Amino acid sequence: MFRTLLKTDALAIADQTFPVKYFELRTLRGARRYSAEILLGPGDRIILDDDSVTNLETRTTNLVPATLYSRLLAGRATAA
């Protein structure tokens, strides 16, 4: 099973921009699954998945800022 790159995007949060790649994957049963890979820093990625690209884009815009802010609160700030 191979992932197919659907599109690339950039997510701007505060004064930083994070690259996002959206992929499509066909399951063994023929269904489609979608994933987003967000690069926060060298060796630091967030991977999300969903059944639709629209839902995945919404989850990405909601969860990435929450992840970054929770890391700031925990003292684990990421460097872009």
JOFENFEN-V588055 format. One record per backbone hydrogen bond with DSSP energy under -1.0 kcal/mol. CO is the residue of the C=O (numbers start at 0). NH is the residue of the N-H. If there is no record, write none. Layout:
# JOFENFEN-V588055
co=CO nh=NH
co=CO nh=NH
This chain:
# JOFENFEN-V588055
co=3 nh=23
co=6 nh=21
co=8 nh=19
co=10 nh=17
co=12 nh=15
co=15 nh=12
co=17 nh=10
co=18 nh=38
co=19 nh=8
co=20 nh=36
co=21 nh=5
co=21 nh=6
co=22 nh=34
co=23 nh=3
co=24 nh=32
co=26 nh=29
co=30 nh=26
co=32 nh=24
co=33 nh=49
co=34 nh=22
co=35 nh=47
co=36 nh=20
co=37 nh=45
co=40 nh=43
co=43 nh=39
co=43 nh=40
co=45 nh=37
co=47 nh=35
co=49 nh=33
co=51 nh=55
co=52 nh=56
co=53 nh=57
co=54 nh=58
co=55 nh=59
co=56 nh=60
co=57 nh=61
co=58 nh=62
co=59 nh=63
co=62 nh=66
co=63 nh=67
co=64 nh=68
co=65 nh=69
co=66 nh=70
co=67 nh=71
co=68 nh=72
co=69 nh=73
co=70 nh=75
